[in-house]
Amino acid sequence: MDFRLMGFDAPVLHALHQMTDISDDTSSDKTSHNAPKRSYVRDAKAMAATPADVKENPNSYVFVIDMPGLKSGDIKVQVEDDNVLVISGERKREEEEKEGAKYLRMERRVGKFMRKFVLPENANTDAVSAVCQDGVLSVTVEKLPPPQPKKPRTIEVKVV
């Protein structure tokens, strides 16, 4: 398929090619000065491969991500900069290969995963909970109560 027919030009294709061909090997520094850093590319790949559903309930926000086969120690849920929810971790390849056995096909994704969500102003970052059940991670962020409307104050006028 010729991507130029779809509106992609050569510089865009070259940049995409560079981004996907950068290895995680930090010992070689063969990238050009305007190519993205390896950590950025690694994070972008990890984020693109981690789909999520986000729901808003009357009193909370719920982030749902499929995490089949992962244990709680493989998943990390954090709040950064007081308003960024970060869900990350790593799915490792099973180490127990039997002698004489070999993979014919390997389709299950392994490696690091990560998602970042900027939380709205009414998110209570002190009330975050995470539950992983049947391979589905649900992270709940409670909402702050709406601000109470200020009542008008009456100021006494003094006559002098």
Helices and strands as residue ranges (DSSP letters): G 3-6, H 10-21, H 38-48, E 53-56, E 60-66, G 72-74, E 75-80, E 84-91, E 111-118, E 123-133, E 136-143
